[in-house]
Amino acid sequence: MWVIFALGAAFFAGLTSILAKCGIKKTDSNVATAIRTIVVLLFSWIMVFIVGSQSSIPAVDAKTWVFLILSGLATGASWLCYFRALQLGDVNQVVPIDKSSTVLTILLAVIFLGEGISWIKAIALVAIAAGTYLMIQKKKQAEQVKPKRKAWLLYALLSAVFASLTAILGKVGIAGVESNLGTAIRTCVVLAMAWVVVLITGKRHAVRAVPKSELGFICLSGLATGASWLCYYKALQDGLASVVVPIDKLSILVTIAFSYVVFGERLSRRALLGLCLVVAGTLAMIIK
């Protein structure tokens, strides 16, 4: 049964980007992020109460709170950039870059934390980096038709950078906090940050103007994130982490498949080769 939950976690994680993309066709991406974070926040605290870690909040020291807030700001920046990238670019190009944050995270860990790296992980890093490069290459004809949409690449790269910073900050300062509690607290920071961005950019009026159909997709993307978390936790609780984690990492396959069905985004042979490299590299990262 736990395998089904692991597959469910990957399915909902892969579906999140598709639902979000459907919800930001006309809606400002910052507004969408602020709205969906409300739903995600509810699920994050549900996870806290499921594992019973809410009682440990008073034990969190000042240093840990600082790093929780910093990692929350990094998470918020990553989400804002990610959904802006989704709004401007193709799903099957944005997602691989986001997944490649693993490469930057490991490199930063080696440089700043002094962590070692095995030859298997080194090969995996090269595979993921090469695969990502192959997947983000657009056809020349498409570039001529939509020259202004190259901005998605910058936002996608920033998303990956901030995601990596989130992981490093978490590693440095919040190792003593239960993971679900840490996620819930970070999500509170993300929610505050997202709404501050909405207010600063003068998008407050846009909240009421969100089309009902897109609002539904935005909320569903938040529910998908929450469902993925719940399934992932249940799978880890009942099954083998060495199997659950790789299955969850393969959510990129779900996203690519749905991007073809929903948006008609096809992979070229070059991009397909890149996808294979990303998947192979991701699975190799699990090997200790």
C-alpha positions in Angstrom: 0.0 0.0 0.0 2.9 2.4 0.8 4.0 2.1 -2.8 0.7 3.5 -3.9 1.1 6.4 -1.6 4.6 7.1 -3.0 3.2 7.1 -6.5 0.4 9.4 -5.3 3.0 11.8 -3.9 4.8 11.9 -7.2 1.6 12.2 -9.2 0.3 15.2 -7.1 3.8 16.8 -7.1 3.9 16.6 -10.9 0.3 17.8 -11.2 1.0 21.0 -9.2 2.9 22.8 -11.9 0.2 21.9 -14.5 -2.6 23.2 -12.4 -0.6 26.3 -11.5 0.1 27.0 -15.2 -3.7 26.7 -16.0 -4.4 29.3 -13.2 -2.0 32.0 -14.4 -3.0 32.5 -18.0 -4.6 35.9 -17.2 -3.9 36.1 -13.4 -0.7 37.8 -12.2 1.7 35.1 -11.0 2.5 37.0 -7.8 -1.2 37.1 -7.0 -1.6 33.4 -7.8 1.3 32.5 -5.5 -0.2 34.5 -2.7 -3.5 32.8 -3.0 -2.2 29.2 -3.4 0.1 29.7 -0.4 -2.9 30.0 1.8 -4.0 26.5 0.8 -0.4 25.2 1.2 -0.2 26.8 4.6 -3.3 24.9 5.8 -1.8 21.6 4.7 1.6 22.3 6.2 0.0 22.8 9.6 -2.1 19.7 9.1 1.2 17.8 8.7 2.5 19.4 11.9 -0.5 18.2 13.9 -0.4 14.7 12.3 3.2 14.2 13.5 2.6 16.1 16.8 5.5 18.5 16.5 3.5 21.6 17.4 4.5 21.1 21.1 8.1 21.7 20.3 7.6 25.3 19.1 8.5 26.9 22.5 11.9 25.0 22.4 12.9 26.7 19.2 15.8 29.1 20.0 16.5 32.6 18.6 19.2 31.5 16.2 16.9 28.8 14.7 14.1 31.4 14.3 16.4 33.6 12.3 17.4 30.8 9.9 13.7 29.7 9.7 12.8 33.2 8.6 15.7 33.5 6.2 14.9 30.1 4.6 11.3 31.2 4.4 12.2 34.3 2.5 14.4 32.2 0.2 11.5 29.8 -0.3 9.1 32.6 -1.0 11.5 34.1 -3.6 11.9 30.7 -5.2 8.1 30.2 -5.5 7.5 33.7 -6.8 10.2 33.3 -9.5 9.0 29.7 -10.3 5.4 30.7 -11.0 6.5 33.7 -13.0 8.7 31.4 -15.1 5.7 29.1 -15.6 3.6 32.0 -16.7 6.2 33.1 -19.3 7.6 29.8 -20.5 6.9 26.2 -21.3 6.3 23.7 -18.4 8.7 21.1 -19.9 11.5 23.7 -19.9 10.9 25.4 -16.5 10.5 22.3 -14.4 13.9 20.7 -15.4 15.7 23.9 -14.4 13.8 23.9 -11.0 14.8 20.3 -10.5 18.4 21.1 -11.3 18.6 23.1 -8.0 19.9 19.9 -6.6 23.1 20.4 -8.5 23.7 23.9 -7.1 22.7 22.8 -3.6 25.4 20.1 -3.6 28.0 22.4 -5.0 27.2 25.0 -2.3 27.3 22.3 0.4 30.8 21.2 -0.8 32.0 24.8 -0.9 30.5 26.3 2.3 29.7 23.3 4.4 32.7 21.2 3.5 30.6 18.2 2.6 32.2 15.4 0.5 31.0 14.2 -2.8 31.3 10.6 -4.2 32.2 9.9 -7.8 28.7 8.6 -8.3 27.1 11.9 -7.2 29.7 13.8 -9.3 28.5 11.8 -12.4 24.9 12.4 -11.4 25.5 16.1 -11.2 27.0 16.2 -14.7 24.1 14.1 -16.0 21.4 16.4 -14.5 23.2 19.6 -15.7 23.7 18.2 -19.2 20.1 17.0 -19.3 18.8 20.3 -18.2 20.8 22.1 -20.8 19.4 19.9 -23.5 15.8 20.3 -22.3 15.8 24.1 -22.3 17.0 24.5 -25.9 14.1 25.9 -28.0 13.8 25.6 -31.7 15.0 28.6 -33.6 11.7 29.1 -35.2 9.9 29.3 -31.9 12.5 31.8 -30.6 11.8 34.0 -33.6 8.1 33.9 -33.0 8.3 34.7 -29.3 11.5 36.6 -28.7 10.3 38.3 -25.5 9.6 35.1 -23.7 13.2 34.4 -23.0 12.7 36.1 -19.6 11.3 32.8 -18.3 14.8 31.5 -18.2 16.0 34.2 -15.8 13.1 33.5 -13.5 13.6 29.8 -13.7 17.3 30.1 -12.8 16.5 32.5 -9.9 13.9 29.9 -8.7 16.6 27.2 -8.7 19.1 29.5 -6.9 16.7 30.5 -4.2 15.6 26.8 -3.8 19.3 25.9 -3.2 19.7 28.7 -0.7 16.6 27.4 1.2 18.3 24.0 1.5 21.6 25.4 2.6 20.0 27.7 5.2 18.0 24.8 6.5 21.2 22.6 6.7 23.1 25.3 8.6 20.6 26.6 11.1 17.5 24.5 11.5 18.7 21.0 11.7 17.2 20.6 15.2 13.7 21.4 14.1 11.3 18.7 13.1 11.0 18.9 9.3 7.2 19.4 9.0 7.3 22.1 11.7 10.1 23.8 9.9 8.1 23.7 6.6 5.0 25.1 8.3 6.9 28.0 9.8 8.7 28.7 6.5 5.3 28.7 4.8 4.0 31.4 7.2 6.9 33.5 6.1 6.3 32.7 2.4 2.6 33.7 2.8 3.5 37.1 4.4 6.2 37.7 1.8 3.9 36.9 -1.1 1.2 39.3 0.1 3.7 42.0 0.8 4.9 41.6 -2.9 1.3 41.9 -4.1 0.7 45.1 -2.1 4.1 46.7 -3.0 3.5 46.0 -6.8 0.0 47.5 -6.6 -1.7 44.2 -7.5 -4.2 44.3 -4.6 -7.0 45.1 -7.0 -6.1 42.1 -9.1 -7.0 39.7 -6.4 -10.7 40.4 -6.8 -10.3 40.3 -10.6 -9.0 36.8 -10.7 -11.3 34.7 -13.1 -13.2 32.1 -11.2 -12.0 29.3 -13.5 -8.3 30.3 -12.8 -9.0 30.7 -9.1 -10.1 27.1 -9.1 -6.9 25.9 -10.7 -4.8 28.0 -8.3 -6.5 26.5 -5.3 -6.3 23.1 -6.8 -2.5 23.5 -7.3 -2.3 24.3 -3.6 -4.4 21.2 -2.8 -2.1 19.1 -5.0 0.9 20.3 -3.1 -0.8 19.4 0.2 -1.9 16.0 -1.1 1.6 15.3 -2.3 3.0 16.1 1.2 0.4 13.9 2.9 1.0 10.9 0.5 4.8 11.4 0.9 4.6 11.3 4.7 2.4 8.3 4.7 4.7 6.4 2.3 7.8 7.2 4.4 5.9 6.2 7.5 5.0 2.7 6.2 7.6 2.0 3.5 11.3 2.1 2.6 12.8 5.6 2.3 15.3 4.2 -0.2 12.3 3.5 -2.5 9.9 6.3 -1.6 12.4 9.1 -2.3 13.4 8.0 -5.8 9.7 7.6 -6.7 8.9 11.1 -5.5 11.8 12.5 -7.5 10.3 11.1 -10.7 7.4 13.6 -10.5 9.1 15.4 -13.4 7.8 12.6 -15.6 4.3 13.3 -14.5 4.7 17.0 -15.2 6.2 16.4 -18.7 3.4 13.9 -19.6 0.6 16.3 -18.5 2.3 19.3 -20.3 2.0 17.3 -23.5 -1.7 16.3 -22.9 -2.9 19.7 -21.5 -0.7 22.2 -23.4 0.5 20.2 -26.3 4.1 20.8 -25.4 6.2 18.1 -27.2 9.7 17.1 -26.5 12.2 17.0 -29.3 14.6 14.1 -29.5 17.3 16.3 -28.0 15.0 17.3 -25.1 13.9 13.6 -24.6 17.6 12.7 -24.3 17.9 15.5 -21.8 15.0 14.1 -19.8 16.6 10.7 -19.7 19.8 12.2 -18.4 17.9 14.2 -15.7 16.0 11.1 -14.6 19.1 8.9 -14.5 21.0 11.6 -12.6 18.2 12.0 -10.2 18.0 8.3 -9.4 21.8 8.1 -9.1 21.7 10.9 -6.5 19.9 8.4 -4.2 22.8 6.0 -4.2 25.0 6.6 -1.1 
